[in-house]
Amino acid sequence: MKRPIRDALVTAGILVVSFLFSLIANIRKKLGERPGDRKYISNELGVGYRMISDGE
């Protein structure tokens, strides 16, 4: 792959991840979660995010 194309794709990927982190942080804030408190949304390593049900 040519370097400029690869660099553009890497930059786009970083921007998407950054936007996702920001979006999840805003959702957690609206739900009333505090930093470190994972009452409603959990991070699944290698998978992404998932909602937590009452039974977990």
C-alpha positions, -999 to +999 in steps of 0.1 A: +000+000+000+014+034-008+025+055+022+001+084+018-029+061+015-018+041+046-012+072+066-046+086+057-063+053+068-043+052+101-053+088+108-089+081+100-089+050+123-075+071+151-101+097+146-129+071+147-116+056+179-112+090+195-148+099+185-161+066+199-143+072+233-158+107+234-193+094+225-192+067+252-180+092+278-209+115+270-234+086+272-219+075+306-222+111+318-258+113+308-265+081+326-249+094+357-219+072+358-188+084+376-153+078+363-144+042+371-180+033+378-193+008+352-230+005+362-245+007+327-218+002+300-188-021+302-157-024+281-152-058+266-115-062+257-111-070+220-149-068+214-161-032+223-188-020+246-219-036+259-248-026+281-250-042+315-283-057+326-295-057+362-286-093+367-248-089+362 
